[in-house]
Every structure is written in structure tokens, then in C-alpha cells.
């Protein structure tokens, strides 16, 4: 279970900082991102 005040995420600040996402101008995603 996820404690109160926490969120379950599949992409976060550390993921966004990776080279692949940092230099990408467009992302095509099939399905919900984040929550």
C-alpha cells in the first residue's frame, strides 16, 4: 500500500533528467503517464 501523502509514479524528476528524455522534443505515449 502507498502511505498517505505519497504518490505512485512511473516517471519522476530523476527519469526526466536522463539524456533520452532531456533532449527529446516530442514524446508519444500510449496510456496514462505519471499516476
C-alpha positions in Angstrom: 0.0 0.0 0.0 1.1 3.5 -0.7 1.1 5.6 2.5 -1.0 8.8 2.9 0.8 11.8 1.4 2.7 9.7 -1.1 2.1 9.1 -4.8 2.9 6.1 -7.0 4.6 7.4 -10.2 6.1 5.7 -13.2 8.1 8.8 -14.3 9.7 11.3 -11.9 12.3 14.0 -11.7 15.2 11.6 -12.0 13.7 9.9 -15.1 13.1 13.3 -16.8 16.8 14.2 -16.3 18.1 11.2 -18.3 19.7 12.1 -21.6 17.0 10.4 -23.7 14.2 12.5 -22.2 16.2 15.7 -21.7 16.9 16.1 -25.4 13.5 14.8 -26.7 11.1 17.4 -28.2 8.2 15.1 -28.7 7.0 12.0 -26.7 4.2 9.8 -28.0 2.8 7.8 -25.1 0.1 5.2 -25.2 -1.7 5.1 -21.9 -1.6 7.2 -18.7 1.7 8.7 -17.7 2.6 9.5 -14.1 -0.2 8.3 -11.9 
